[in-house]
Amino acid sequence: MNSDKAYLLGLIIGGGTLNRDLSRLTINLPFRKWGEVLSNPTRAGQIATDILNRLRPVFEYEYGISLTYSTTPEWRIICAGDISRLVDDLCKYGVAKAGELRKVADITDIIPYLNHDNLKRQFIAGLADSVGSLAPSHRRFDDNHQIISFEFSGNNYKLVYQLCRLINESGCSPDQVLWNHPNQHSTDNPYYRSWKKGFKLRVLLDEYTAQGSFLFQAKAEAAEQNRGLQQGGLVNTAGICESRRINVTSSTVHKAEDDVWLPESVRGCHFIHHKHICAVLGCPHAPVEQLKPYLDGIEHYINPFPIICRETKAKIREIIDSDPVMKNRTYRELSFAIHELISMYQDDANALIWGEDVGTGYPINEVLQAIAYVSAGIQGNLFGTRVRGNFIDVINQAVDAGTIEQIKIHIPDKLTPMIVEADNYSAMVGPKNPDVYIGLISKEGGLKYKVRVIREEDLDG
């Protein structure tokens, strides 16, 4: 192992695809928008120069392989000629597998060879050049917190976990891992099916540029441009994961938590935070002590119903009819004064309303979000199911236009989701009811928790 081979291994694992007989290697680069030839010809020219003048000599020296590239339908490096020497190395390190390597690779046999910091950093640099996104929109909070986002499709939790460990060992503290799990990609709506959005391992750009590198000059320049967006030379550090303060909010129990597509290490479990997944996977850097108070009161942070589900009126009716507990309810229309609800929210954004006992009821924030959704639908101010603009402003616009009077709120006879609807738009808001929800939760060992489906008898106490 040397630094060039460490870099190439990272690049190939991040973007490489091997054909079935391991005789052809292509490396896909996700630069379709970032390096688009027509909209950004200068950057596209830099990428081409990087491939031919920086990357090709390394491949030729180490493996006798020449490179060509194509830009349509996406950027792709094509390894020309005999790749058997390279495949022999990939076999040695246990990653010579047909298909997209980032979806199947296990780098367990590579890690012992990355036995000093420079080798670790070069391996990570290869991944940064292949799957490290530097789109400015991937900021953390605002422009003052620029990041590099290592992005993976598929269900290869082990590779993402291993990379996160390596980044820690190289002197960076990952800022966040967004795992490819329904508890991460659909925290509010248990019926959302398109949750397989991939992994995003985010590192603050200041930390990465202090410890890591790029071979692609286009990536290095983009990183500096992004850092220039941070006002006043602000330098950000994440802090070590073990002592990181975490914030947990409620999440719905998603229908896909038992999906066979998920690896056994996480299948069937409910997770309340991305660091909870890190802890279950066994990461020594996971902030277990910070997680424990939330896990000890996990019934306050789960909901067997939707937290909020925005759909058409027909779809909401279909969902209710398919669920025995919700279908069995009697709903009554509730009169409400919107200015009183807004005033309550402004006094306490975490307030619960229309509950049965203290500590139960519907979160005022979600109730107003539901009202804003149907208000925006009436006004033609939706982007998919997203409300355009501030939700309080949208509600006030509906008040001014008189359309707020079209909105109906339906409350069930037991604490199951309430319904907000107007015209063809409808939303469900699930209640908080921790004394009932605690009976749905079982501890599966260690930090693993499972939440079963709620039944009618649960609501009867």
LINMO-V626824 format. One record per residue. PSI is psi in radians with two decimals (NA if undefined). BURIAL is b if it has 9 or more other C-alpha atoms within 8 Angstrom, else e. D_FIRST is the distance of its C-alpha to the first C-alpha in whole Angstrom. Layout:
# LINMO-V626824
psi->PSI burial->BURIAL d_first->D_FIRST
psi->PSI burial->BURIAL d_first->D_FIRST
This chain:
# LINMO-V626824
psi->2.34 burial->e d_first->0
psi->3.10 burial->e d_first->4
psi->-0.64 burial->b d_first->7
psi->-0.75 burial->b d_first->8
psi->-0.66 burial->b d_first->6
psi->-0.76 burial->b d_first->7
psi->-0.85 burial->b d_first->10
psi->-0.67 burial->b d_first->11
psi->-0.76 burial->b d_first->10
psi->-0.78 burial->b d_first->13
psi->-0.77 burial->b d_first->15
psi->-0.74 burial->b d_first->15
psi->-0.61 burial->b d_first->16
psi->-0.73 burial->b d_first->18
psi->-0.07 burial->b d_first->20
psi->2.55 burial->b d_first->19
psi->2.17 burial->b d_first->22
psi->2.45 burial->b d_first->21
psi->3.10 burial->b d_first->25
psi->-0.71 burial->e d_first->26
psi->0.26 burial->e d_first->25
psi->0.59 burial->b d_first->21
psi->-0.08 burial->b d_first->22
psi->2.30 burial->b d_first->23
psi->2.24 burial->b d_first->20
psi->2.66 burial->b d_first->22
psi->1.93 burial->b d_first->21
psi->2.38 burial->b d_first->24
psi->2.11 burial->b d_first->24
psi->1.10 burial->e d_first->27
psi->0.35 burial->b d_first->29
psi->-0.79 burial->b d_first->32
psi->-0.76 burial->e d_first->34
psi->-0.63 burial->e d_first->32
psi->0.58 burial->b d_first->31
psi->2.28 burial->b d_first->34
psi->-0.77 burial->b d_first->36
psi->-0.73 burial->e d_first->39
psi->-0.41 burial->e d_first->39
psi->1.18 burial->b d_first->37
psi->-0.54 burial->b d_first->36
psi->-0.84 burial->e d_first->35
psi->-0.70 burial->b d_first->32
psi->-0.71 burial->b d_first->31
psi->-0.68 burial->b d_first->31
psi->-0.74 burial->b d_first->29
psi->-0.79 burial->b d_first->27
psi->-0.75 burial->b d_first->27
psi->-0.71 burial->b d_first->26
psi->-0.74 burial->b d_first->23
psi->-0.80 burial->b d_first->22
psi->-0.66 burial->b d_first->23
psi->-0.39 burial->e d_first->23
psi->-0.81 burial->b d_first->20
psi->-0.73 burial->b d_first->18
psi->-0.74 burial->b d_first->19
psi->-0.58 burial->b d_first->18
psi->-0.79 burial->b d_first->14
psi->-0.73 burial->b d_first->14
psi->-0.73 burial->b d_first->16
psi->-0.79 burial->e d_first->14
psi->-0.63 burial->e d_first->11
psi->0.03 burial->b d_first->13
psi->0.50 burial->e d_first->17
psi->2.33 burial->b d_first->18
psi->2.77 burial->b d_first->21
psi->2.50 burial->b d_first->22
psi->3.10 burial->b d_first->25
psi->2.80 burial->b d_first->26
psi->2.77 burial->b d_first->30
psi->-0.12 burial->e d_first->31
psi->2.45 burial->e d_first->34
psi->-0.13 burial->e d_first->34
psi->2.95 burial->b d_first->31
psi->2.27 burial->b d_first->28
psi->2.25 burial->b d_first->26
psi->2.29 burial->b d_first->23
psi->2.12 burial->b d_first->23
psi->2.01 burial->b d_first->21
psi->2.50 burial->b d_first->23
psi->-2.82 burial->e d_first->23
psi->2.10 burial->e d_first->21
psi->0.31 burial->b d_first->18
psi->-0.64 burial->e d_first->17
psi->-0.72 burial->e d_first->14
psi->-0.76 burial->e d_first->13
psi->-0.64 burial->b d_first->15
psi->-0.73 burial->e d_first->13
psi->-0.73 burial->e d_first->10
psi->-0.62 burial->b d_first->12
psi->-0.76 burial->b d_first->14
psi->-0.67 burial->e d_first->11
psi->0.10 burial->b d_first->10
psi->0.41 burial->b d_first->14
psi->0.29 burial->b d_first->15
psi->1.49 burial->b d_first->16
psi->2.49 burial->b d_first->20
psi->2.55 burial->b d_first->23
psi->-2.97 burial->b d_first->24
psi->2.05 burial->b d_first->23
psi->-0.60 burial->b d_first->20
psi->-0.32 burial->b d_first->20
psi->-0.32 burial->b d_first->23
psi->-0.22 burial->b d_first->22
psi->2.47 burial->b d_first->18
psi->2.05 burial->b d_first->17
psi->0.37 burial->b d_first->14
psi->-0.73 burial->e d_first->15
psi->-0.22 burial->b d_first->12
psi->-0.67 burial->b d_first->9
psi->-0.74 burial->e d_first->11
psi->-0.46 burial->e d_first->10
psi->-0.32 burial->e d_first->6
psi->1.13 burial->b d_first->8
psi->0.18 burial->e d_first->9
psi->2.89 burial->e d_first->11
psi->-0.68 burial->b d_first->13
psi->-0.69 burial->e d_first->11
psi->-0.72 burial->b d_first->8
psi->-0.80 burial->b d_first->11
psi->-0.63 burial->b d_first->13
psi->-0.68 burial->b d_first->11
psi->-0.80 burial->b d_first->11
psi->-0.63 burial->b d_first->14
psi->-0.66 burial->b d_first->15
psi->-0.71 burial->b d_first->14
psi->-0.66 burial->b d_first->17
psi->-0.67 burial->b d_first->19
psi->-0.40 burial->b d_first->19
psi->-0.88 burial->b d_first->20
psi->0.17 burial->b d_first->22
psi->1.93 burial->b d_first->23
psi->2.30 burial->b d_first->27
psi->0.38 burial->b d_first->28
psi->2.21 burial->e d_first->32
psi->-0.41 burial->e d_first->34
psi->-0.25 burial->e d_first->36
psi->0.49 burial->b d_first->33
psi->2.89 burial->b d_first->34
psi->1.92 burial->b d_first->35
psi->-1.06 burial->e d_first->39
psi->-3.13 burial->e d_first->40
psi->-0.37 burial->b d_first->38
psi->-0.05 burial->b d_first->38
psi->1.31 burial->b d_first->35
psi->2.56 burial->b d_first->32
psi->2.87 burial->b d_first->29
psi->2.28 burial->b d_first->26
psi->1.95 burial->b d_first->26
psi->2.05 burial->b d_first->23
psi->2.28 burial->b d_first->25
psi->2.43 burial->b d_first->25
psi->3.06 burial->b d_first->28
psi->-2.88 burial->e d_first->28
psi->0.53 burial->b d_first->28
psi->1.27 burial->b d_first->25
psi->-0.65 burial->e d_first->25
psi->-0.74 burial->e d_first->22
psi->-0.77 burial->b d_first->20
psi->-0.73 burial->b d_first->22
psi->-0.79 burial->b d_first->22
psi->-0.71 burial->b d_first->19
psi->-0.73 burial->b d_first->18
psi->-0.73 burial->b d_first->21
psi->-0.77 burial->b d_first->20
psi->-0.70 burial->b d_first->16
psi->-0.74 burial->b d_first->19
psi->-0.80 burial->b d_first->21
psi->-0.37 burial->e d_first->18
psi->-0.04 burial->b d_first->17
psi->0.03 burial->e d_first->21
psi->2.64 burial->b d_first->23
psi->1.90 burial->b d_first->25
psi->2.40 burial->b d_first->26
psi->-0.62 burial->b d_first->29
psi->2.55 burial->b d_first->30
psi->2.05 burial->b d_first->29
psi->1.82 burial->b d_first->31
psi->2.63 burial->b d_first->30
psi->1.31 burial->b d_first->32
psi->2.54 burial->b d_first->35
psi->-0.52 burial->b d_first->38
psi->-0.26 burial->b d_first->39
psi->-0.70 burial->b d_first->37
psi->-0.12 burial->b d_first->38
psi->1.26 burial->b d_first->41
psi->-0.37 burial->b d_first->43
psi->-0.54 burial->b d_first->46
psi->1.89 burial->b d_first->47
psi->-0.14 burial->b d_first->47
psi->-0.02 burial->e d_first->48
psi->2.08 burial->e d_first->45
psi->-0.39 burial->e d_first->43
psi->0.82 burial->e d_first->41
psi->-0.17 burial->b d_first->38
psi->1.31 burial->b d_first->35
psi->0.02 burial->e d_first->34
psi->3.11 burial->b d_first->30
psi->2.57 burial->b d_first->28
psi->1.95 burial->b d_first->28
psi->1.90 burial->b d_first->26
psi->2.31 burial->b d_first->27
psi->2.31 burial->b d_first->26
psi->2.33 burial->b d_first->28
psi->-0.60 burial->b d_first->27
psi->-0.72 burial->b d_first->28
psi->-0.73 burial->b d_first->26
psi->-0.78 burial->b d_first->23
psi->-0.41 burial->b d_first->24
psi->-0.53 burial->e d_first->24
psi->-0.47 burial->b d_first->20
psi->-3.03 burial->b d_first->19
psi->3.05 burial->b d_first->18
psi->2.51 burial->b d_first->19
psi->-0.61 burial->b d_first->18
psi->2.10 burial->b d_first->21
psi->-0.59 burial->b d_first->24
psi->-0.69 burial->b d_first->26
psi->-0.76 burial->b d_first->25
psi->-0.74 burial->b d_first->25
psi->-0.69 burial->e d_first->28
psi->-0.67 burial->b d_first->29
psi->-0.75 burial->b d_first->28
psi->-0.65 burial->e d_first->30
psi->-0.73 burial->e d_first->33
psi->-0.72 burial->b d_first->33
psi->-0.52 burial->b d_first->33
psi->-0.26 burial->e d_first->36
psi->-0.28 burial->b d_first->38
psi->2.13 burial->b d_first->37
psi->2.45 burial->e d_first->41
psi->0.48 burial->e d_first->41
psi->0.44 burial->e d_first->38
psi->2.33 burial->e d_first->37
psi->2.18 burial->e d_first->34
psi->2.44 burial->b d_first->33
psi->2.56 burial->e d_first->31
psi->-0.54 burial->b d_first->31
psi->2.69 burial->e d_first->31
psi->2.52 burial->e d_first->29
psi->-0.64 burial->b d_first->30
psi->-0.58 burial->e d_first->31
psi->0.18 burial->e d_first->34
psi->2.31 burial->b d_first->35
psi->2.33 burial->e d_first->38
psi->2.73 burial->e d_first->38
psi->2.16 burial->e d_first->41
psi->2.28 burial->e d_first->42
psi->2.89 burial->e d_first->45
psi->2.56 burial->b d_first->46
psi->2.58 burial->b d_first->45
psi->2.70 burial->b d_first->46
psi->1.84 burial->b d_first->46
psi->2.56 burial->b d_first->44
psi->-0.39 burial->e d_first->45
psi->0.20 burial->e d_first->41
psi->-0.40 burial->b d_first->40
psi->0.20 burial->b d_first->41
psi->2.28 burial->e d_first->39
psi->-0.27 burial->e d_first->37
psi->-0.50 burial->e d_first->35
psi->2.50 burial->b d_first->33
psi->2.73 burial->b d_first->31
psi->-0.48 burial->e d_first->33
psi->-0.43 burial->e d_first->31
psi->-0.15 burial->b d_first->33
psi->2.40 burial->b d_first->36
psi->0.03 burial->e d_first->40
psi->2.69 burial->b d_first->39
psi->2.39 burial->b d_first->40
psi->2.38 burial->b d_first->38
psi->-0.10 burial->b d_first->40
psi->2.68 burial->e d_first->37
psi->-0.52 burial->b d_first->33
psi->-0.38 burial->b d_first->33
psi->-0.72 burial->b d_first->35
psi->-0.76 burial->b d_first->32
psi->-0.76 burial->b d_first->29
psi->-0.74 burial->b d_first->31
psi->-0.59 burial->b d_first->32
psi->-0.17 burial->b d_first->28
psi->0.30 burial->e d_first->28
psi->2.21 burial->b d_first->26
psi->-0.22 burial->e d_first->27
psi->-0.05 burial->e d_first->27
psi->2.40 burial->b d_first->30
psi->1.22 burial->b d_first->33
psi->-0.71 burial->b d_first->35
psi->-0.59 burial->e d_first->38
psi->-0.50 burial->b d_first->39
psi->-0.58 burial->b d_first->39
psi->-0.78 burial->e d_first->41
psi->-0.62 burial->e d_first->44
psi->-0.72 burial->b d_first->44
psi->-0.58 burial->e d_first->43
psi->-0.44 burial->e d_first->46
psi->0.69 burial->e d_first->48
psi->-0.41 burial->b d_first->46
psi->-0.34 burial->b d_first->50
psi->-0.19 burial->b d_first->50
psi->0.19 burial->b d_first->47
psi->2.75 burial->b d_first->47
psi->2.09 burial->b d_first->50
psi->-0.15 burial->b d_first->50
psi->3.00 burial->b d_first->52
psi->2.45 burial->b d_first->51
psi->-0.82 burial->b d_first->51
psi->2.39 burial->b d_first->52
psi->2.05 burial->b d_first->52
psi->2.15 burial->b d_first->53
psi->-3.03 burial->b d_first->54
psi->2.85 burial->b d_first->57
psi->-0.69 burial->b d_first->61
psi->-0.69 burial->e d_first->60
psi->-0.70 burial->e d_first->57
psi->-0.70 burial->b d_first->58
psi->-0.69 burial->e d_first->61
psi->-0.74 burial->e d_first->58
psi->-0.80 burial->e d_first->56
psi->-0.78 burial->b d_first->59
psi->-0.40 burial->b d_first->61
psi->-0.10 burial->e d_first->57
psi->2.05 burial->e d_first->57
psi->-0.68 burial->b d_first->60
psi->-0.78 burial->b d_first->60
psi->-0.62 burial->b d_first->60
psi->-0.49 burial->b d_first->63
psi->0.11 burial->e d_first->65
psi->2.71 burial->b d_first->66
psi->2.22 burial->e d_first->69
psi->2.47 burial->e d_first->68
psi->2.53 burial->e d_first->70
psi->2.33 burial->e d_first->70
psi->2.29 burial->e d_first->70
psi->2.47 burial->e d_first->72
psi->2.67 burial->e d_first->69
psi->1.96 burial->e d_first->70
psi->-0.61 burial->e d_first->67
psi->-0.55 burial->e d_first->68
psi->-0.67 burial->e d_first->68
psi->-0.74 burial->b d_first->64
psi->-0.72 burial->b d_first->63
psi->-0.71 burial->e d_first->64
psi->-0.75 burial->b d_first->63
psi->-0.74 burial->b d_first->60
psi->-0.52 burial->e d_first->60
psi->-0.68 burial->e d_first->61
psi->1.79 burial->e d_first->58
psi->-0.26 burial->b d_first->56
psi->0.18 burial->e d_first->55
psi->2.60 burial->b d_first->59
psi->2.46 burial->b d_first->59
psi->2.75 burial->b d_first->63
psi->0.65 burial->e d_first->65
psi->3.12 burial->b d_first->63
psi->-0.58 burial->e d_first->65
psi->3.05 burial->e d_first->65
psi->2.35 burial->e d_first->63
psi->0.08 burial->b d_first->59
psi->2.83 burial->b d_first->60
psi->-3.00 burial->b d_first->60
psi->2.26 burial->b d_first->58
psi->2.23 burial->b d_first->56
psi->-0.61 burial->b d_first->58
psi->-0.82 burial->b d_first->55
psi->-0.62 burial->b d_first->54
psi->-0.82 burial->b d_first->58
psi->-0.59 burial->b d_first->58
psi->-0.69 burial->b d_first->55
psi->-0.75 burial->b d_first->57
psi->-0.71 burial->b d_first->60
psi->-0.67 burial->b d_first->58
psi->-0.89 burial->b d_first->56
psi->-0.55 burial->b d_first->60
psi->-0.80 burial->b d_first->61
psi->-0.61 burial->b d_first->58
psi->-0.79 burial->b d_first->59
psi->-0.68 burial->b d_first->63
psi->-0.07 burial->e d_first->62
psi->0.65 burial->e d_first->59
psi->0.70 burial->b d_first->57
psi->2.58 burial->b d_first->54
psi->1.67 burial->e d_first->51
psi->-2.04 burial->e d_first->50
psi->0.18 burial->e d_first->51
psi->2.43 burial->e d_first->50
psi->2.27 burial->b d_first->53
psi->2.10 burial->b d_first->52
psi->-3.11 burial->e d_first->53
psi->2.30 burial->e d_first->54
psi->-0.57 burial->b d_first->55
psi->-0.70 burial->b d_first->58
psi->-0.70 burial->e d_first->59
psi->-0.74 burial->b d_first->59
psi->-0.77 burial->b d_first->62
psi->-0.62 burial->e d_first->64
psi->-0.67 burial->e d_first->64
psi->-0.64 burial->b d_first->65
psi->-0.82 burial->b d_first->68
psi->-0.61 burial->e d_first->69
psi->-0.14 burial->e d_first->69
psi->0.02 burial->e d_first->71
psi->-0.23 burial->b d_first->68
psi->-0.46 burial->b d_first->67
psi->-0.28 burial->e d_first->71
psi->-0.24 burial->e d_first->69
psi->2.34 burial->b d_first->66
psi->2.45 burial->b d_first->67
psi->2.24 burial->b d_first->66
psi->2.17 burial->b d_first->66
psi->2.31 burial->b d_first->66
psi->2.89 burial->b d_first->65
psi->-0.25 burial->e d_first->68
psi->2.90 burial->e d_first->65
psi->1.41 burial->b d_first->61
psi->-3.14 burial->b d_first->59
psi->2.41 burial->b d_first->58
psi->2.87 burial->b d_first->61
psi->2.34 burial->b d_first->61
psi->2.27 burial->b d_first->62
psi->2.70 burial->b d_first->63
psi->2.43 burial->b d_first->65
psi->-2.20 burial->e d_first->65
psi->0.16 burial->e d_first->62
psi->2.46 burial->b d_first->60
psi->2.61 burial->b d_first->59
psi->2.51 burial->b d_first->57
psi->2.48 burial->b d_first->56
psi->2.14 burial->b d_first->56
psi->2.61 burial->b d_first->55
psi->2.79 burial->b d_first->57
psi->2.32 burial->b d_first->55
psi->1.12 burial->b d_first->57
psi->-0.57 burial->b d_first->54
psi->-0.47 burial->e d_first->57
psi->-0.74 burial->b d_first->57
psi->-0.49 burial->b d_first->53
psi->-0.48 burial->b d_first->52
psi->-0.18 burial->e d_first->54
psi->-0.19 burial->b d_first->51
psi->2.35 burial->b d_first->48
psi->2.47 burial->e d_first->47
psi->2.18 burial->b d_first->44
psi->0.09 burial->e d_first->41
psi->2.40 burial->e d_first->40
psi->-2.21 burial->e d_first->38
psi->0.29 burial->b d_first->38
psi->2.35 burial->b d_first->38
psi->2.48 burial->b d_first->42
psi->2.50 burial->b d_first->43
psi->2.10 burial->b d_first->46
psi->2.96 burial->e d_first->49
psi->2.43 burial->e d_first->51
psi->2.52 burial->e d_first->54
psi->2.89 burial->e d_first->58
psi->-0.73 burial->e d_first->61
psi->-0.42 burial->e d_first->62
psi->-0.66 burial->b d_first->59
psi->-0.33 burial->b d_first->62
psi->-0.08 burial->e d_first->65
psi->NA burial->e d_first->63
